[in-house]
Amino acid sequence: MLTQKLTVLAVLSASLISGAMHQTSVSAQTVPDVTLWDGQIGRGASFKTNKAVADLSEVGFNDKASAIQVNNGQKWRFYEGKNFSGAYIDVGPDEAVGSIGQLNNRVSSLKAIR
């Protein structure tokens, strides 16, 4: 009887540890590197990514960005043209820009820079 109780306790402990480790990895991925909004920060339609995008029209967000937030200690470059071309602005690390000036509704590609 004691052996059965210890076995059940060991299984429950392993399950809890496994769940805690899974929970940690999930929560570490909840903050995107970049969020673009078609309105003010936190309002309107948004696009989130953790990787470079050469053509925002492929994800339905070309020439729509009005506000940008960059997270996770990175710096990103936002370009007027597709394939990382044309005029650009740099944002970050850990910066939010509610007015992107001349690139308002004109961002077509973006990538992290070092």
N, C-alpha and C positions, 0 to 999 in steps of 0.2 A: 504493500500500500504506500509506504513512504517513497519507494522507488518510482511509482507511478506519479505521485505528486511532484517529485523533483523533475521528472521528465516533462510534465506539463509546464512547470515553472520555467524550465530551460527553453522550451519551445516558445512560450509567451515572451520571454526576455529577448530571444533572438528576433522574434517578429517586431517587437518594439524598437530594437536597435536598428533593424533594417528599415523600418518605417521612418525613423528619425533621420537616418542618413539620406533616404530618398527625399524627405521633406526639405532638408538642407540644400540639396542640389536643385530642387525645383525653385525654391525661393531665391537662390542666387541668380536665376535666369529671368526674374520677373521684371527687371528694369531694362528697357531697350537702350541701345547705344544712342539712337537718334529717334526723335519724334518730330514729324512735320505736321502742322495744322493749317487748314485753309482759312482759319479765323484767328482769333486771339489765342494765346497760350491756354491750353486746356479746353478749348471750345471749338465746335465745328467738327468736320470730318478730319481724320488723322491718318497718317501712315507711319508705321514703326519699323525699324530695321536694325540689324546688327552687322550688316555687310554692305559693301559698296553697291551702288545701283547706277549702271551706265545709262539707263534710259527710263525715266520715271513714267513714261507713257505705257510701258509694259505692265505697270502695277496700278495704272489709272490715277496717277497723282502728278502728271506733268503740268507745269505752269500753274500750280494751285497753292503752293506754300506761301503763307503769310507770316508764320511764326515757327521758330525752331527751338528745340531743346536737345542738348547734347549731354549725356551722362557717362558714368563709369570711367572718369578720368581721361577721356580721349579728346582729341581735337579733330574736327571734321571740316572738309572743304565742300562747299555747295556751288555748283556751276550753272551758268545760264544755258549752256549748250549740252547736248547729249554727248556721251563718251568723254566726259570730263574736259570740256572745251569752253572757251569764251570767258567772260567776266566771272569772277567768283568772290565769295566771302568765306572767311574762316570763323568757326564758332567752337568754343570750348577751350579747355576742358571744363566740364560741369557748368555749363552756361546756358541760359535761356535768353532768346532774342525775340521780343514781341513785335519788332518792326524791322524787317530785313531790307529796308531802303530800296535801292534801284532793282534789286532782285525779287521784290514782292510780286508774286504770281508769275515768276519767270525761272524758277529753279527746275532744271531738267536732269541733273545727275549729281551724285554725291559720293564721297569716299573719305575714309579715315586717313589722316596724315600724321606724321610723327614730328 
